[in-house]
Amino acid sequence: MFSHVTLGTNDPARARPLYDALFAVLGRPLFFESPDGDFFGYGTAAGRLFICRPFDGKPASIGNGTHVALDAPTRQTVRDAHAAAIAAGARDEGSPGERPHYHEHYYGAYFRDLDGNKLQVVCHLPVSQAGP
């Protein structure tokens, strides 16, 4: 459904290590970086996430009620990605776990990046396919 999502940052160099760690766990490569390093993106043709300073030159800010959910192939990947983000300075917004109020196989974790953007890593597969 989506081509890409862009999140703003006020300090790309500070944001970069968190996203490098997160996407290393998710197996989504860095596919774009501007010459000055202030604009970079991860993913594949199936979906991409860009991080950059806002194009209007104003400070980056977060959207209330907005978050980006990143798909994970296993529940362990959810746990590993959440741990990598937290270790890189993200703030926990919901530890890895089942959330059956969304659907019976939903397993996710939430965190905020260094600019306050809310992200989630989620696996939608049943335990029989995604592991415990």
Salt bridges, closest charged atoms under 4 A:
ASP20 OD1 - ARG16 NE 2.91
GLU33 OE2 - ARG16 NH1 2.86
ASP38 OD2 - ARG53 NE 3.30
ASP92 OD1 - HIS82 NE2 2.87
GLU93 OE2 - ARG91 NH2 3.00
GLU93 OE2 - ARG112 NE 3.42
GLU98 OE2 - ARG75 NH1 2.93
GLU104 OE2 - HIS105 NE2 3.71
